[in-house]
Amino acid sequence: MRKVAVPALLLFFVAAFSGCIVSKKDYLLKSDEADRFAVSYREQKEKNDALTKDHQALLRDHKNVTGERDLLKSRLETERAVAEELRVQNQRLNEIILTKEVSQTRIIKDTMEINKKLQETNTGLREKLVIREDELKRLKADYEYLQKRKKAELTRLKTTYDELVEGLKGEIEAGEVQIRRMKDRLSVNLVEKILFDSGKADLKPTGVKILRKVGAELAKIEGKRIQIEGHTDNVPIGGRLKEKFPTNWELSASRAMAVVRILETDVGMDPTLLSAAGYGEHQPVVSNKTAEGKAANRRIEIVLLPLYEKISEASESTE
């Protein structure tokens, strides 16, 4: 009892005159505060993970944020290791006090340095948590914006689909036109036999007539660009036709261009919204093993796509 009381009494007098000794209770309070910040960080991490799963459109954002989160987690683990090292050092200092291995002045100085490091660590954790909260708010706002824009786009696409079906009802019932809605795009499918003769890229009068009607309906649509896609069956080009169309690539592209010209010159559609593409026989809708299958694959598809600037805006938002 006497060996313990003497150092304790000395510490009491030093504390009375200097006011600089930090008790073990103060250290534990600081340690608890650091643990609370660690718990708060983990809660923020869980919220971030839950928000990240809400929408695939934020995958790239999620990847970047996850990298930052992992970096922050790594730094936090490092800071925890520092805190643990400081705790061990503080324990060792207490042992030194009891065994009188160092002077009381050195003990006070080391304790003050430990407290200073703990305060710096806690300040850094607070700043990082504030930054993380701001990032989570931004991600939530971006997600809500994308959800609203997607919902509005799908609503407008459905309205466009309904209007096209109503406007081309006769042609659809006659089997001349098919209209499909696929996620964020519309496709108007015209069979080859009403547009072109076999092996030719010149539109027939009946084809021009139906294209004018289809174009009149398409011209009413706003906020979309229109791509004309030419498709063929897998029968190779033969005979003298090879001089003009070496392969089905050239034939499908020429037919797509013929449709584009009608939509621009006869219907008066904005040429900046028109484009043509030839796919040859490489994107069949059914097997080419039967005559019916070949006939189905010989087609012109008019595809409604998002405007280029909207694609750019979505990309910038994601980045």
Secondary structure by P-SEA (a helix, b strand, c coil): caaaaaaaaaaaaaaacccccccaaaaaaaaaaaaaaaaaaaaaaaaaaaaaaccccaaaaaaaaaaaaaaaaaaaaaaaaaaaaaaaaaaaaaaaaaaccccaaaaaaaaaaaaaaaaaaaaaaaaaaaaaaaaaaaaaaaaaaaaaaaaaaaaaaaaaaaaaaaaaaaaaaaccbbbbbcccbbbbbbbcccccccccccccaaaaaaaaaaaaaaaacccbbbbbbbbbcccccccccccccccaaaaaaaaaaaaaaaaccccccccccbbbbbbcccccccccccaaaaaaaccccccccccaaaaaaaaaaac
